[in-house]
Amino acid sequence: LTSAERAWSRAQEAKLALESGPDMSKKRVLLSRSSKAAFWGRELAAAAVAAGDSRTAVEAAAYSAWLDGLAAMERAPGAGKQGGDGSSIVDVEASAAAWSSALEALARAGELCSRLAASSAGFEPESSSDVSPADARAAARAQAADVAPLVRFCQHQLGRAKAPSSSPSSSDPERIAAAAAEGAGAAAGPKMKAA
């Protein structure tokens, strides 16, 4: 757990550093640390199955699936390559596969958290533990609620990756307005982007 948290923390630091501008070395750190966090999450899940009770095993499996989903989300934007003119050349199949992988892992994490929230089976607090079954269920409900937007985002991105890339049709005014705003924003600078 400590190794997974340390790797995830380092990935988040690299992600924050990337907000200041693109840097391939920081992107590599982000991807490698995210993958390492997912690896340690899987190791934790395996150890929990071997040595823990049933609830601990389910909690570790949910945590592992969450880390796997986050790592897949970080890999998904990197599926494209930069063209010589700076335009993005997206490998649609690789992008769809990465978003699909993220969706599967996060959906599993959400399902496991929901299962933990619905039941207190297998949860017997130790005498030294301050966590009641009701508190554990509330924490699991909160985790499931945190995962739900990530699942919807992955579904949205997967839909975008699978959609045929074509110019906006004349019957879809929202897509036309979005394309116009995107084109104007690229040429007009920060004020137009903000508007």
Backbone hydrogen bonds, N-H to C=O, Kabsch-Sander energy under -0.5 kcal/mol:
donor,donor_aa,acceptor,acceptor_aa,energy
5,E,1,L,-2.6
6,R,2,T,-2.5
7,A,3,S,-2.3
8,W,4,A,-2.5
9,S,5,E,-2.5
10,R,6,R,-2.1
11,A,7,A,-2.1
12,Q,8,W,-2.1
13,E,9,S,-2.0
14,A,10,R,-2.0
15,K,11,A,-2.1
16,L,12,Q,-2.2
17,A,13,E,-2.1
18,L,14,A,-1.6
19,E,15,K,-0.6
19,E,16,L,-1.0
20,S,17,A,-1.0
21,G,18,L,-1.2
27,K,23,D,-2.2
28,R,24,M,-2.4
29,V,25,S,-1.9
30,L,26,K,-2.6
31,L,27,K,-2.6
32,S,28,R,-2.9
33,R,29,V,-2.8
34,S,30,L,-2.1
35,S,31,L,-2.2
36,K,32,S,-2.4
37,A,33,R,-2.5
38,A,34,S,-2.1
39,F,35,S,-2.3
40,W,36,K,-2.5
41,G,37,A,-2.1
42,R,38,A,-2.1
43,E,39,F,-2.1
44,L,40,W,-2.4
45,A,41,G,-2.3
46,A,42,R,-2.2
47,A,43,E,-2.4
48,A,44,L,-2.6
49,V,45,A,-2.0
50,A,46,A,-1.9
51,A,47,A,-2.7
52,G,48,A,-2.2
55,R,122,G,-0.6
57,A,53,D,-2.1
58,V,54,S,-2.0
59,E,55,R,-2.7
60,A,56,T,-2.6
61,A,57,A,-2.1
62,A,58,V,-2.4
63,Y,59,E,-2.3
64,S,60,A,-2.6
65,A,61,A,-2.5
66,W,62,A,-2.3
67,L,63,Y,-2.3
68,D,64,S,-2.5
69,G,65,A,-2.4
70,L,66,W,-2.4
71,A,67,L,-2.4
72,A,68,D,-2.2
73,M,69,G,-2.2
74,E,70,L,-1.9
75,R,71,A,-1.7
76,A,72,A,-1.7
78,G,75,R,-0.6
79,A,76,A,-1.8
80,G,77,P,-1.0
81,K,89,I,-2.9
83,G,87,S,-3.2
86,G,83,G,-1.7
89,I,81,K,-3.1
90,V,88,S,-0.7
91,D,79,A,-0.5
92,V,90,V,-1.1
95,S,91,D,-2.6
96,A,92,V,-2.7
97,A,93,E,-2.4
98,A,94,A,-2.3
99,W,95,S,-2.5
100,S,96,A,-2.4
101,S,97,A,-2.3
102,A,98,A,-2.3
103,L,99,W,-2.6
104,E,100,S,-2.5
105,A,101,S,-2.2
106,L,102,A,-2.7
107,A,103,L,-2.7
108,R,104,E,-2.0
109,A,105,A,-2.3
110,G,106,L,-2.6
111,E,107,A,-2.4
112,L,108,R,-2.6
113,C,109,A,-2.4
114,S,110,G,-2.4
115,R,111,E,-2.2
116,L,112,L,-2.3
117,A,113,C,-2.3
118,A,114,S,-1.7
119,S,115,R,-1.0
123,F,120,S,-2.0
124,E,122,G,-0.8
129,S,126,E,-1.1
132,S,130,D,-0.6
136,A,132,S,-2.4
137,R,133,P,-2.4
138,A,134,A,-2.3
139,A,135,D,-2.4
140,A,136,A,-2.1
141,R,137,R,-2.4
142,A,138,A,-2.2
143,Q,139,A,-2.2
144,A,140,A,-2.4
145,A,141,R,-2.2
146,D,142,A,-1.8
147,V,143,Q,-1.7
148,A,144,A,-1.6
150,L,146,D,-0.6
151,V,147,V,-2.1
152,R,148,A,-2.2
153,F,149,P,-2.4
154,C,150,L,-2.3
155,Q,151,V,-2.3
156,H,152,R,-2.4
157,Q,153,F,-2.8
158,L,154,C,-2.6
159,G,155,Q,-2.1
160,R,156,H,-2.2
161,A,157,Q,-2.5
162,K,158,L,-2.0
163,A,159,G,-1.4
166,S,164,P,-0.9
172,D,169,S,-1.4
176,I,172,D,-1.7
177,A,173,P,-2.6
178,A,174,E,-2.4
179,A,175,R,-2.5
180,A,176,I,-2.5
181,A,177,A,-2.5
182,E,178,A,-2.3
183,G,179,A,-2.4
184,A,180,A,-2.7
185,G,181,A,-2.6
186,A,182,E,-1.8
187,A,183,G,-1.2
188,A,184,A,-2.6
189,G,185,G,-1.4
193,K,189,G,-1.9
194,A,190,P,-2.5
195,A,191,K,-1.9
